[in-house]
Structures are given as C-alpha cells and as structure tokens.
Amino acid sequence: MADTVSNVEELERNASDLRREFETAEPFPHLVLDDFLHLSPSAASTFPDISWAGWNELGDRHQQNKRACADLDLIPEPFRALIRELSEPRFLKVLEQITGIKRLLPDPYLLGGGLHLSGPGGVLSPHTDFHYHRPLSLFRRINVLVYLNEGWSLEDGGCVSLYDRQDRAIQTVVPDWGRVVIFRTDDQSVHGFPVPVAEGKWRRSVALYYYTAAPADNFSGDETTYWREHGEQYGVVRKARFVLYRGLLNLSRVISIRAYSVITNQGVGEAKTALVNRRKAKQSRAETASRGPSASRVRMFTRGLAPRRRSRLR
C-alpha cells in the first residue's frame, strides 16, 4: 500500500517540467494532471451522499444544487487524509516549485473549500474567486481541485472551463477520477462549469486553496466573488436592481484597485494601468461578440478527446 494518498512523489520527480507547463498554459497558468491519487475509484463509496447531515447547501442562482463541507472533523476517510496530506510541508514545497509562488500556506478553515458535491442540474457560473481571506489576513494565490468521479464524460456535464479575457472557454476539463487541476487564482482566472450536471449524476471533488502572507505583485482581486453570468432579467424592477448591482460592483472594484495601490506602495500609476486594462478587456469582448462564435477556441481534457498536451502521472 502506498504511504501517501496522492501521487506527490511524481510531482517532485517532474517539478521542473511541470513548472514550465504551468507557466506557459493558456488562458492563465495552470496544470491538468491525471492519476493524481493512489486511491482506487472504489473509495468513492465512502464519499457522503445527498442525505449526509454534514453538508451545507449552496443553492443560489450561481451554484445550483451544490453542497459543501469545510469541517475536517466531519469529512470521512480517505478524503480527510487527502486534505491533510495536501496541507503538509512536502506538498507545499512541490506546489511552490511548480507555481513559482513562495511561502504558500494552506487554509485550516477550508474557507470555500473541502468536499464539494453537485447534483443533477448543478452548475457553477463562470467567476473569479475572492482574493483576501479576512480571518487569517492572507491572500489567495493557488487553487487545487481533485476530482472523484469514475467514468465521467463530457456528456455528463459539470466540466470545468477556463476562460480568457474575452470570456471564451479555452480549456474544458472533464472531472474524471484522480484528475487534478492546479491553477493560479486572481482577478483574471475566470473558471466555472455552466453546463449542468446530467440527470442521475453526482459530481464529487475536493477543493483546496493556498495563500501567501503578502499580496501578489499586481491587483489580484478583493473579498468578493465576481460572477460573470447572471441569466435573463425580466421586469422593470429586476432590471433596475441588476443595473444597480453591476454599478455598485464596478464601483467596489475601482475602490479595491485604489486601495491595493496604496497597500502595495505602487501608487496611482498602477491603479490607472489596472483600470485601462479593464477597459481594454471590455472593448475586446465587445469586438469578439460582434464577430460571432467562430472566435472561440476550446481544448478538451477528457479520456475520450485527446488534448494537445496533458500530463499523466505514472
């Protein structure tokens, strides 16, 4: 029996190659690795089902039919062991080598992370994550998502997509058993699974987030999760409320960028650059929309569709 639940030894052995792959990936730095677990798919039988009392329901518009548990004492084995293992110095060291981000810290609170379960019709709207972890005064830098679904296919829905600055899905990853996605999280790393989980399917995963005591060199978001899709708005009142929501959200972002320029001693110039880049991204999205859907480029990470490049741990 392996001494570890995850295949961390292969990460260590291939850290230099994985670092290059991570840094050159599009649309933002990330890795997709297969065979990350030493666990057999039969371990899924111990993953809690919908009737488990430990779940917290997150059933809003943006993450429908989703449940999560961030209480490590409640999480059953071997998933508790996996979370602990991916929070230990050995994994943190190789994660630093691969991402190039030093002094990474795990989150003992598992804020927003832990076990995730999405059922039929479940979606996660494209979004960027919160950046600032107030309880610990830390800054979020890396997401690690481990998937626990044997024999999952594109037709089962719930496949996570990574989007570019024009909101085009450049990568789509099927959440098959033992597959892990590692990516830099900031105000540009838009991700989600807008295609609903198919009827009769349950999407299982472990989500872990890693932080640093110092903020990133550039503005990487604030305490807000920024959702990119909001559905159709009907009626004068709902449309007015939505316009107000978008206006306040944009104002919040401008204030956050200004505040960031102060805390990092980067001055007004940095804030102006961030705002200019934001306007350029909006203009580019508008131009893309006018050209139609042919502008989209998608890479699929699935056992049925071979990608141009996919790392497999052996």
C-alpha positions as CSV (number, residue, x, y, z in Angstrom):
1,M,0.0,0.0,0.0
2,A,1.3,3.5,-0.8
3,D,2.4,5.7,2.0
4,T,0.6,8.6,0.5
5,V,-2.9,9.1,-0.7
6,S,-1.8,11.4,-3.5
7,N,0.9,10.8,-6.1
8,V,3.1,13.6,-4.6
9,E,6.3,11.7,-5.4
10,E,5.8,12.0,-9.1
11,L,5.1,15.8,-8.7
12,E,8.5,16.0,-7.0
13,R,10.2,14.0,-9.7
14,N,8.8,16.1,-12.6
15,A,8.6,19.5,-10.8
16,S,10.9,21.3,-13.4
17,D,8.9,20.1,-16.4
18,L,5.6,20.9,-14.6
19,R,6.8,24.4,-13.8
20,R,7.4,25.1,-17.5
21,E,4.0,23.7,-18.4
22,F,2.2,25.6,-15.7
23,E,3.8,28.9,-16.7
24,T,3.1,28.6,-20.5
25,A,-0.5,27.3,-20.2
26,E,-3.4,29.2,-21.6
27,P,-5.6,31.1,-20.8
28,F,-3.8,31.5,-17.5
29,P,-1.1,29.5,-15.6
30,H,-2.5,26.0,-14.8
31,L,-1.9,22.3,-14.9
32,V,-4.2,19.3,-15.6
33,L,-2.8,16.0,-14.3
34,D,-4.2,12.5,-14.4
35,D,-3.6,9.7,-11.9
36,F,-3.0,12.0,-9.1
37,L,-4.4,9.6,-6.5
38,H,-3.2,6.3,-5.2
39,L,-6.8,5.6,-4.3
40,S,-9.0,3.2,-6.2
41,P,-12.3,4.6,-7.6
42,S,-14.0,2.2,-5.1
43,A,-13.1,4.8,-2.5
44,A,-15.9,6.9,-3.8
45,S,-18.3,4.6,-1.8
46,T,-17.2,6.4,1.3
47,F,-17.9,9.9,-0.2
48,P,-21.0,11.3,1.6
49,D,-24.3,11.1,-0.4
50,I,-27.0,13.7,-0.5
51,S,-28.6,12.6,2.8
52,W,-25.4,13.3,4.8
53,A,-26.0,15.7,7.7
54,G,-22.6,17.3,7.3
55,W,-23.5,19.1,4.1
56,N,-24.0,22.9,3.8
57,E,-26.3,23.7,0.9
58,L,-25.2,26.4,-1.5
59,G,-28.2,26.5,-3.7
60,D,-28.2,30.0,-5.2
61,R,-28.5,31.1,-8.8
62,H,-24.8,30.8,-9.5
63,Q,-24.1,27.4,-7.9
64,Q,-27.3,25.4,-8.1
65,N,-27.8,22.1,-6.4
66,K,-24.4,22.3,-4.7
67,R,-23.3,21.2,-1.3
68,A,-20.0,21.7,0.6
69,C,-18.4,20.6,3.8
70,A,-15.4,22.5,5.3
71,D,-15.4,20.8,8.7
72,L,-12.4,18.5,8.7
73,D,-13.6,16.6,11.7
74,L,-16.7,15.6,9.8
75,I,-15.1,14.7,6.5
76,P,-14.6,10.9,6.2
77,E,-11.5,9.0,5.3
78,P,-9.7,8.7,3.0
79,F,-10.6,12.3,2.0
80,R,-9.7,13.7,5.3
81,A,-6.2,12.1,4.9
82,L,-6.0,13.6,1.4
83,I,-6.8,17.1,2.7
84,R,-4.2,16.8,5.4
85,E,-1.6,15.4,3.0
86,L,-2.1,18.4,0.6
87,S,-1.7,20.8,3.6
88,E,1.6,19.4,4.7
89,P,5.1,20.8,4.0
90,R,6.0,18.1,1.5
91,F,3.2,19.1,-0.8
92,L,3.5,22.8,-0.2
93,K,7.2,22.6,-1.2
94,V,6.5,21.0,-4.5
95,L,3.5,23.3,-5.1
96,E,5.8,26.2,-4.7
97,Q,8.3,24.7,-7.1
98,I,5.6,24.1,-9.8
99,T,3.9,27.5,-9.4
100,G,6.9,29.7,-8.6
101,I,5.0,31.2,-5.7
102,K,7.0,31.0,-2.5
103,R,5.8,30.7,1.1
104,L,2.4,29.2,0.3
105,L,0.1,28.4,3.2
106,P,-2.9,26.1,3.5
107,D,-6.2,27.2,5.0
108,P,-7.0,25.4,8.2
109,Y,-10.6,26.8,7.9
110,L,-11.1,25.4,4.4
111,L,-13.0,28.6,3.6
112,G,-15.0,27.9,0.5
113,G,-13.2,24.5,0.1
114,G,-13.3,21.0,1.5
115,L,-15.7,18.5,0.0
116,H,-18.0,19.6,-2.8
117,L,-21.0,17.7,-4.3
118,S,-23.1,19.0,-7.2
119,G,-26.2,17.1,-8.2
120,P,-28.4,16.9,-11.3
121,G,-28.9,20.4,-12.8
122,G,-26.0,21.7,-10.8
123,V,-23.9,24.5,-12.2
124,L,-21.1,26.8,-11.1
125,S,-21.3,30.0,-13.1
126,P,-18.0,31.4,-14.5
127,H,-16.4,33.6,-12.0
128,T,-13.2,34.9,-10.4
129,D,-12.6,34.0,-6.7
130,F,-12.3,36.1,-3.6
131,H,-8.7,37.0,-3.0
132,Y,-8.5,38.3,0.5
133,H,-9.0,35.8,3.4
134,R,-10.1,38.1,6.3
135,P,-10.0,35.6,9.2
136,L,-6.3,35.0,8.5
137,S,-5.3,38.2,6.8
138,L,-3.9,36.2,3.9
139,F,-4.0,36.5,0.1
140,R,-5.3,33.6,-2.1
141,R,-2.9,32.5,-4.8
142,I,-3.5,28.9,-5.9
143,N,-6.5,26.6,-6.3
144,V,-6.1,22.8,-6.3
145,L,-9.2,20.8,-7.4
146,V,-9.2,17.0,-7.1
147,Y,-11.9,15.1,-8.9
148,L,-13.6,11.9,-7.7
149,N,-15.9,10.7,-10.5
150,E,-15.2,7.4,-12.2
151,G,-16.0,7.1,-15.8
152,W,-17.2,10.8,-16.2
153,S,-17.7,12.1,-19.7
154,L,-18.3,15.4,-21.4
155,E,-22.0,14.4,-21.8
156,D,-22.3,14.2,-18.0
157,G,-21.9,17.9,-17.7
158,G,-20.2,19.7,-14.8
159,C,-17.0,20.0,-16.8
160,V,-14.9,22.9,-15.6
161,S,-13.9,25.5,-18.2
162,L,-11.1,28.1,-18.1
163,Y,-11.8,31.4,-19.8
164,D,-9.7,34.1,-21.4
165,R,-10.1,37.8,-21.0
166,Q,-12.8,37.8,-23.7
167,D,-14.8,35.3,-21.7
168,R,-14.1,32.5,-24.2
169,A,-13.7,28.9,-22.9
170,I,-10.2,28.0,-23.9
171,Q,-9.9,24.8,-21.8
172,T,-12.6,22.4,-20.7
173,V,-11.7,19.7,-18.2
174,V,-13.8,16.6,-17.6
175,P,-13.8,15.9,-13.8
176,D,-12.8,12.2,-14.1
177,W,-11.5,10.1,-11.2
178,G,-8.0,11.1,-9.9
179,R,-7.7,14.1,-12.2
180,V,-6.3,17.3,-10.6
181,V,-6.5,20.9,-11.8
182,I,-3.9,23.3,-10.3
183,F,-4.3,27.0,-11.3
184,R,-3.3,30.5,-10.3
185,T,-6.3,32.3,-8.9
186,D,-6.6,36.1,-9.4
187,D,-8.9,38.6,-11.0
188,Q,-8.2,37.2,-14.4
189,S,-8.6,33.5,-13.8
190,V,-12.3,33.0,-14.8
191,H,-13.5,29.5,-14.4
192,G,-16.7,27.5,-13.8
193,F,-19.0,24.8,-15.1
194,P,-22.0,26.4,-16.7
195,V,-23.2,23.2,-18.4
196,P,-25.4,21.5,-15.8
197,V,-24.6,18.1,-14.3
198,A,-26.7,15.4,-16.1
199,E,-29.7,13.7,-14.6
200,G,-28.7,10.9,-12.3
201,K,-25.1,12.1,-11.9
202,W,-23.3,13.5,-8.8
203,R,-20.1,15.5,-9.3
204,R,-17.7,14.9,-6.4
205,S,-14.5,16.8,-5.7
206,V,-12.0,18.1,-3.1
207,A,-11.2,21.8,-3.3
208,L,-8.2,23.3,-1.6
209,Y,-6.9,26.9,-1.7
210,Y,-3.4,28.2,-0.9
211,Y,-2.4,31.6,0.3
212,T,0.6,33.9,1.0
213,A,1.1,36.5,3.7
214,A,2.0,39.1,1.1
215,P,-0.3,40.1,-1.8
216,A,0.5,39.5,-5.4
217,D,2.6,42.0,-7.3
218,N,-0.4,43.2,-9.3
219,F,-4.0,43.6,-8.3
220,S,-5.5,40.1,-7.9
221,G,-9.0,40.8,-6.6
222,D,-10.6,41.6,-3.3
223,E,-13.0,39.8,-0.9
224,T,-15.7,39.4,-3.5
225,T,-16.5,36.5,-5.8
226,Y,-17.2,38.1,-9.2
227,W,-19.8,36.1,-11.2
228,R,-19.7,36.6,-15.0
229,E,-23.2,35.2,-15.8
230,H,-26.4,36.3,-14.3
231,G,-29.2,34.9,-16.5
232,E,-32.0,36.9,-18.1
233,Q,-33.5,39.7,-16.1
234,Y,-37.3,40.2,-16.5
235,G,-39.4,43.1,-15.4
236,V,-38.6,46.8,-14.8
237,V,-37.8,46.3,-11.1
238,R,-35.4,43.3,-11.6
239,K,-33.7,45.0,-14.5
240,A,-33.2,48.2,-12.4
241,R,-31.9,46.2,-9.5
242,F,-29.5,44.4,-11.8
243,V,-28.2,47.7,-13.2
244,L,-27.7,49.0,-9.7
245,Y,-25.9,45.7,-8.8
246,R,-23.5,46.0,-11.7
247,G,-22.8,49.6,-10.9
248,L,-22.1,49.0,-7.3
249,L,-19.9,46.0,-8.2
250,N,-17.8,48.1,-10.6
251,L,-17.5,50.9,-8.0
252,S,-16.4,48.3,-5.4
253,R,-13.7,47.1,-7.9
254,V,-12.4,50.6,-8.6
255,I,-12.2,51.2,-4.8
256,S,-10.4,47.9,-4.3
257,I,-7.8,48.7,-7.0
258,R,-7.2,52.1,-5.5
259,A,-6.8,50.6,-2.1
260,Y,-4.5,48.0,-3.4
261,S,-2.2,50.6,-5.0
262,V,-1.9,52.2,-1.5
263,I,-1.2,49.0,0.5
264,T,1.4,47.8,-2.0
265,N,3.1,51.2,-2.4
266,Q,2.6,51.0,-6.1
267,G,1.0,54.4,-6.4
268,V,-1.7,55.8,-8.6
269,G,0.0,54.7,-11.8
270,E,-0.6,51.1,-11.0
271,A,-4.3,51.7,-10.4
272,K,-4.6,53.6,-13.7
273,T,-2.9,50.7,-15.5
274,A,-5.3,48.2,-14.0
275,L,-8.3,50.4,-15.0
276,V,-7.0,50.8,-18.5
277,N,-6.5,47.1,-18.9
278,R,-10.1,46.5,-17.6
279,R,-11.5,48.9,-20.3
280,K,-9.4,47.2,-23.0
281,A,-10.8,43.8,-21.9
282,K,-14.3,45.1,-22.2
283,Q,-13.7,46.5,-25.6
284,S,-12.1,43.3,-26.8
285,R,-15.1,41.3,-25.5
286,A,-17.4,43.6,-27.5
287,E,-15.4,43.1,-30.6
288,T,-15.4,39.3,-30.1
289,A,-19.2,39.3,-29.7
290,S,-19.6,41.2,-33.0
291,R,-17.5,38.6,-34.8
292,G,-19.7,35.7,-33.6
293,P,-19.0,32.3,-32.0
294,S,-16.3,31.4,-34.5
295,A,-13.7,33.2,-32.4
296,S,-14.0,30.7,-29.6
297,R,-11.2,28.2,-29.1
298,V,-11.7,25.2,-26.9
299,R,-9.4,22.4,-25.7
300,M,-11.0,19.4,-24.1
301,F,-9.3,17.4,-21.3
302,T,-11.1,14.1,-21.4
303,R,-10.2,10.4,-21.8
304,G,-12.3,10.4,-25.0
305,L,-10.8,13.5,-26.6
306,A,-7.1,13.7,-26.7
307,P,-5.7,17.2,-25.9
308,R,-2.7,18.8,-27.5
309,R,-0.9,18.4,-24.2
310,R,-1.9,16.6,-21.0
311,S,0.4,15.4,-18.2
312,R,-0.2,11.9,-16.9
313,L,1.4,10.9,-13.6
314,R,2.7,7.3,-13.6
